Amino acid sequence: MGILIHENTHWPLALTIAQEKLTLEQHIESLENWNAWFDKSEPFHVIRLYTDKASLEQDSGVGKATLEWMSKGADIKFRSLVNSMMIIVPPDQYPRMKNMNVTTVFGIPGGIFSSIEDAFIWFDQCNEDMDLSNLAPNWKEAVKHTLNSF
């Protein structure tokens, strides 16, 4: 069984970290964590880190569960509360994932990246007009530290 962590100590920047293949039950628990973030009714950004190839694999039923969750209102909350989503995949998986379009799939700004540094560059370029004053001054280093601690 894989490991899935939802971390929000850097709020309004939320993190998810996945390692190894996750079960359907873990995925459903993940959706509940997203619901808790939505319940804050505050705009936020998300960094999703997949640590290995197996963490990108989906257990049977994940797609159906996600579609049901989205159809019950999560799609609206996603588009109205998530300001951006950066998905970081292992470098060896990047060639097969790089053409996934976060904006098309989720309706929000985002991208697929092979490193946290590349995600930060994109974030800096795309969010110049966004008020990020509620993030700690050293938020990038703090996020790297958090991601490296798992």
C-alpha positions in Angstrom: 0.0 0.0 0.0 1.2 3.5 -0.9 1.6 6.6 1.2 -0.5 9.7 0.6 0.1 12.8 2.7 -2.0 16.0 2.7 -0.1 18.9 4.2 -1.3 22.5 4.7 1.2 24.1 7.1 2.1 26.5 4.3 -1.5 27.6 3.8 -2.7 29.0 1.4 -0.4 26.6 -0.3 -1.5 23.0 0.1 0.7 20.0 -0.6 -0.1 16.4 -1.5 2.7 13.8 -1.6 2.1 10.4 -3.1 4.5 7.4 -2.9 3.8 3.9 -4.3 0.5 2.9 -5.7 -2.5 4.1 -3.7 -5.7 2.2 -3.0 -9.2 3.3 -3.8 -9.7 3.9 -0.1 -6.7 6.2 0.1 -8.0 8.1 -3.0 -11.4 8.6 -1.3 -9.7 9.8 1.8 -7.8 12.2 -0.4 -11.1 13.6 -1.7 -12.2 14.2 1.9 -9.0 16.1 2.5 -9.8 18.3 -0.5 -13.2 18.8 0.9 -11.7 20.1 4.1 -9.6 22.5 2.1 -12.7 23.7 0.2 -14.5 24.1 3.5 -12.1 26.9 4.5 -13.7 28.9 1.6 -10.3 30.5 0.9 -8.5 30.6 -2.4 -5.3 28.4 -2.3 -2.6 26.9 -4.5 -1.7 23.2 -4.6 1.6 21.4 -5.2 1.1 17.7 -5.9 4.3 15.6 -5.7 4.4 12.1 -7.1 7.6 10.5 -5.9 7.7 7.4 -8.2 6.1 5.8 -11.2 3.9 3.6 -9.0 2.3 6.7 -7.4 1.0 7.8 -10.8 -0.9 4.5 -11.3 -4.6 4.5 -10.5 -6.4 1.8 -8.6 -9.6 0.5 -10.1 -12.6 2.8 -9.4 -10.5 6.0 -8.8 -11.8 7.6 -12.0 -15.4 6.9 -11.2 -15.0 8.1 -7.6 -13.4 11.3 -8.8 -16.1 12.0 -11.4 -18.8 11.4 -8.8 -17.1 13.8 -6.4 -16.7 16.4 -9.0 -20.3 16.1 -10.1 -21.4 16.7 -6.5 -20.0 20.2 -6.5 -16.2 19.7 -6.2 -15.8 20.9 -9.8 -17.2 24.3 -8.9 -15.2 24.6 -5.7 -12.1 23.5 -7.6 -12.4 26.3 -10.2 -13.4 28.9 -7.7 -11.0 28.2 -4.9 -7.9 26.6 -6.4 -5.8 29.4 -7.9 -3.2 27.1 -9.4 -2.0 23.5 -9.3 1.6 22.4 -9.9 2.0 18.6 -10.4 5.5 17.3 -10.0 6.3 13.9 -11.4 9.5 11.9 -11.4 11.9 13.1 -14.1 11.8 9.7 -15.8 8.0 9.9 -16.1 7.9 13.5 -17.3 8.1 12.7 -21.0 4.9 10.7 -20.9 3.1 13.2 -18.6 4.3 16.5 -19.9 1.4 16.9 -22.5 -1.3 16.6 -19.8 -2.9 20.0 -19.6 -3.9 21.0 -16.1 -5.9 24.0 -17.4 -8.0 21.8 -19.8 -8.5 19.0 -17.3 -9.2 21.0 -14.2 -10.1 24.4 -15.4 -7.4 26.2 -13.4 -3.9 27.5 -14.2 -1.3 24.8 -13.7 1.3 22.5 -15.2 3.2 19.3 -15.0 6.9 19.6 -13.9 9.8 17.3 -13.4 11.2 19.3 -10.4 10.1 21.7 -7.7 12.4 24.3 -9.1 10.7 24.2 -12.5 7.3 24.5 -10.8 8.5 27.5 -8.8 9.8 29.2 -12.1 6.3 28.6 -13.7 4.6 29.9 -10.5 6.7 33.1 -10.4 6.0 33.8 -14.1 2.3 33.1 -14.0 1.4 34.7 -10.7 3.0 38.1 -10.9 -0.3 39.9 -10.4 -1.6 37.6 -7.6 -1.4 38.7 -4.0 0.9 36.2 -2.3 1.5 38.4 0.8 -0.1 35.7 3.0 2.7 33.3 2.2 5.8 33.3 4.4 8.7 35.3 2.9 10.8 32.1 2.7 7.9 29.9 1.5 9.8 28.2 -1.3 12.6 27.0 1.0 10.0 25.9 3.6 8.1 23.9 1.0 11.3 22.2 -0.3 12.1 21.3 3.3 8.6 19.9 3.8 8.7 17.9 0.6 12.2 16.5 1.4 11.1 15.4 4.9 8.8 12.7 3.5 
